[in-house]
Amino acid sequence: MNNTISSHSPYPPASWRLLITPPLDGATNMAIDEAILHAVAEGSSIPTLRFFQWQPPTLTLGYNQHWTDIDLDAVERLNYTWTRRATGGRAILHIDEVTYSLIIPQSNPRIEGGIMESYRVLSLGLIEGLKKLGVDAMQADREGTLARRKAARKLGPVCFDTPNRYEIIWQDKKLIGSAQLRRKQTVLQHGTLPLFGQIDRIIDVLAFDDEERRQQRLLLPDRATTLETVLGRVLDYDAVVAALADGFAQTLNLTFTTAPLTDREQELTEQLRATQYANDDWIKRV
């Protein structure tokens, strides 16, 4: 796929890789993202926008989240898997969604100004992509109503419970959640857009007591949403990916060229999967 660069972008033209991988298990997906980060940091790979899916559905914990937040019996009963992300935040159930990752050198002008400024800039690409799908979304504002609601209650283990600043909301509900990692002078940002289905399915695989589970089922649909709910219909996965890629291309002045993982990235993926993302010693270390 080649995307036309925008003459209205404040950034110089650049060519990045577009990588669309087939549905994979959670440990492999997380290993791929970190493998690309290492390869970009080494200079053996160019900046990459990746879109991916999860098979089987996977629960991921934030980097520092305690693994006992998970109901392991429920995960096994539902034939899901679980792993830990390299980025922070709280639990996400990856099912019926589009997941993206961006891996880019920290020196790139598109992410100058620190973490919050880079969140702001990259979220504009997501908003532009959603606009192409007919969604009038916006950035969450820390000084707005959502922030006051967040400050008024204790945060729970569910990532989509509350948007952070510059995450994507629609009618005060979180639509796209993102997280960022900076390592080896390289930035990895990834995020998820729920396409359809019940937004509260994650509650089934977290270690709530009966009363907490009941309360979460009441609260979560009021705080988060899916693309199907926004548009009133289910969109094709490939159409959503194309729109989001175009949104990033237009906003960041990029041309995308599709290319697979390199041999080096494949090697790193296998190593990271074995030593970290599919390794109980690592995913249960917190």
C-alpha positions in Angstrom: 0.0 0.0 0.0 1.3 3.4 -0.9 -0.3 6.5 0.7 -0.1 9.9 -0.8 1.7 12.4 1.4 0.0 15.6 2.5 1.2 19.1 1.4 -0.5 20.5 4.6 1.5 18.6 7.1 4.1 20.5 9.2 6.5 17.5 8.9 9.0 16.8 6.1 8.1 13.9 3.8 9.1 10.4 4.9 8.7 6.8 3.8 7.7 4.3 6.5 6.9 0.6 6.4 3.3 -0.6 6.7 3.2 -4.0 8.2 -0.1 -5.9 8.4 0.4 -9.2 10.2 -2.1 -12.1 10.3 -4.0 -13.0 13.6 -1.4 -14.3 16.1 -1.3 -15.3 19.7 -0.7 -12.6 22.3 2.8 -13.6 23.3 3.9 -13.5 19.6 2.2 -10.1 19.0 3.9 -8.5 21.9 7.2 -10.0 20.9 6.9 -8.7 17.4 6.4 -5.1 18.6 9.4 -5.2 20.8 11.5 -6.9 18.1 10.8 -4.1 15.7 11.7 -1.6 18.4 15.1 -3.3 18.8 15.6 -3.4 15.0 14.7 0.3 14.5 17.0 1.2 17.4 19.9 -0.8 15.7 19.2 0.9 12.4 18.4 -2.3 10.6 14.7 -1.4 10.2 12.8 1.8 9.2 10.0 3.4 11.2 7.0 1.1 11.1 3.2 1.3 11.4 1.8 -2.2 12.2 -1.8 -3.4 12.4 -2.6 -6.8 13.9 -5.2 -9.1 15.4 -5.2 -11.7 18.2 -6.0 -15.4 17.9 -7.0 -16.7 20.4 -8.4 -13.7 22.2 -5.8 -12.4 24.7 -5.9 -10.5 28.0 -2.9 -8.3 28.4 -1.7 -6.7 31.6 0.1 -3.4 31.8 3.9 -3.7 32.5 3.6 -3.1 36.2 0.1 -4.5 36.8 -0.1 -7.4 39.3 -1.0 -10.7 37.6 -3.5 -11.6 40.4 -5.9 -9.1 38.8 -6.6 -11.9 36.4 -9.1 -14.8 36.9 -6.9 -17.5 35.5 -9.7 -20.1 35.7 -12.0 -17.9 33.6 -9.2 -17.3 31.0 -8.7 -21.0 30.6 -12.4 -21.8 30.5 -13.0 -19.3 27.7 -10.0 -20.5 25.7 -8.3 -17.2 26.0 -4.6 -16.6 26.7 -2.9 -13.8 28.6 0.4 -12.0 28.6 2.0 -8.8 29.8 2.6 -5.7 27.7 5.9 -3.8 27.5 3.9 -0.6 27.9 2.0 0.6 31.0 -1.6 0.9 31.8 -4.1 -1.7 32.9 -5.8 -4.8 31.6 -7.2 -5.0 28.0 -9.1 -7.9 26.5 -8.0 -8.1 22.8 -11.0 -9.4 20.9 -12.9 -8.2 17.9 -10.6 -5.2 17.5 -8.0 -3.4 15.4 -4.7 -3.1 17.2 -2.0 -0.7 15.9 1.7 -0.1 16.8 4.0 2.7 15.8 7.8 2.2 16.2 9.9 5.3 15.5 13.3 6.8 16.5 12.9 9.2 19.4 14.8 11.8 17.3 12.0 12.0 14.7 10.4 15.4 14.5 6.9 13.8 14.7 7.5 13.0 18.4 9.5 15.9 19.6 8.5 17.6 22.8 8.1 14.7 25.2 5.6 11.9 25.8 2.5 14.0 26.2 3.2 16.1 23.1 3.9 12.9 21.0 0.6 11.4 22.3 -1.2 14.6 21.1 0.4 14.5 17.6 0.0 10.7 17.0 -3.6 10.8 18.2 -4.4 13.4 15.5 -3.6 10.6 13.0 -6.1 8.3 14.7 -8.7 11.1 14.7 -8.2 11.7 11.0 -8.5 8.0 10.2 -11.8 7.8 12.2 -13.1 10.9 10.3 -12.6 8.9 7.1 -14.9 6.3 8.6 -17.6 8.9 9.5 -16.7 9.1 13.2 -16.5 12.5 14.8 -14.0 11.7 17.6 -11.8 13.9 19.7 -8.9 13.9 22.2 -9.6 13.5 25.9 -8.8 16.6 27.8 -7.2 16.3 31.3 -8.9 19.5 32.4 -12.3 18.4 31.2 -15.2 16.5 32.6 -13.6 13.2 32.1 -10.6 14.1 34.2 -12.8 15.2 37.1 -14.7 12.0 36.9 -11.4 10.1 36.9 -10.1 12.0 39.9 -13.3 11.3 41.8 -12.8 7.5 42.0 -10.2 4.9 42.6 -8.8 3.4 39.4 -9.6 -0.2 38.8 -7.8 -2.9 36.8 -9.6 -2.2 33.4 -7.8 0.0 30.9 -10.9 1.2 29.1 -12.4 2.4 32.4 -11.1 5.9 31.8 -9.3 7.7 29.0 -5.9 9.3 29.6 -5.0 12.7 28.1 -5.1 12.7 24.3 -6.6 9.2 24.0 -9.6 9.1 21.7 -13.1 9.6 22.9 -16.6 9.8 21.3 -19.4 11.4 23.3 -17.3 11.2 26.5 -16.7 7.5 26.0 -13.2 6.0 25.4 -13.0 4.7 21.8 -9.2 4.2 21.3 -6.8 3.5 24.1 -3.0 3.9 23.6 0.2 3.4 25.6 3.8 4.3 24.9 7.2 2.8 25.7 10.6 4.6 25.2 13.7 2.5 25.2 17.0 2.6 23.3 16.1 6.1 22.0 13.1 4.6 20.2 9.4 5.0 20.8 6.9 2.2 20.7 3.2 3.3 20.8 0.4 0.9 20.5 -3.3 1.0 21.0 -6.6 -0.7 20.4 -9.9 0.2 18.7 -12.8 -2.2 19.7 -14.8 -2.9 16.5 -17.8 -4.7 17.9 -19.2 -6.9 20.7 -19.9 -6.3 24.3 -17.4 -3.8 25.8 -17.8 -5.5 29.2 -16.5 -8.9 28.2 -13.2 -8.2 30.0 -15.0 -8.3 33.3 -15.5 -12.1 32.9 -11.7 -12.7 33.1 -10.7 -10.3 36.0 -10.6 -11.3 39.7 -13.7 -9.4 40.9 -16.0 -10.5 43.6 -19.7 -10.7 42.7 -20.5 -7.2 43.8 -17.5 -5.6 42.0 -18.4 -7.5 38.9 -22.0 -6.3 39.1 -20.9 -2.7 39.5 -18.4 -2.9 36.7 -21.0 -4.3 34.3 -23.1 -1.2 35.1 -20.3 1.3 34.8 -18.1 0.2 31.9 -20.6 0.6 29.0 -21.0 4.2 30.1 -17.3 4.9 30.0 -16.2 3.0 26.8 -17.6 2.1 23.5 -17.0 0.2 20.2 -17.0 1.4 16.6 -20.1 -0.6 16.0 -22.0 1.3 18.7 -20.7 4.6 17.3 -21.7 3.9 13.6 -24.6 1.5 14.1 -23.0 -1.1 12.0 -20.0 -3.4 11.8 -17.2 -2.3 9.5 -14.8 -4.6 7.7 -11.4 -4.9 9.4 -9.5 -4.1 6.3 -11.5 -1.0 5.7 -10.8 0.3 9.2 -7.1 -0.5 8.8 -6.9 1.4 5.5 -8.6 4.4 6.9 -6.3 4.6 10.0 -3.2 4.2 7.8 -4.5 7.0 5.6 -5.1 9.1 8.6 -1.5 8.7 9.8 -0.1 9.2 6.3 -2.0 12.5 5.9 -1.3 13.9 9.4 2.4 12.9 9.5 3.2 13.4 5.8 4.1 9.8 5.2 4.3 7.4 2.3 3.8 3.8 3.4 5.3 0.8 1.6 4.2 -2.7 2.7 7.0 -5.1 3.7 7.2 -8.2 5.9 9.3 -8.7 9.1 13.0 -8.9 8.4 15.1 -12.0 9.2 16.5 -10.0 12.1 13.1 -9.1 13.4 11.9 -12.8 13.1 15.0 -13.9 15.2 14.3 -11.3 17.9 10.6 -12.2 18.0 11.4 -15.8 18.7 13.9 -14.8 21.4 11.5 -12.3 23.1 8.6 -14.7 23.0 10.5 -17.4 24.7 12.2 -15.3 27.3 9.5 -12.9 28.1 6.0 -12.9 26.7 5.3 -16.6 26.8 7.5 -17.1 29.9 5.6 -17.4 33.3 8.7 -16.1 35.2 8.4 -12.9 33.3 4.6 -12.4 33.0 4.1 -13.3 36.6 7.1 -11.2 37.9 4.7 -8.6 39.3 
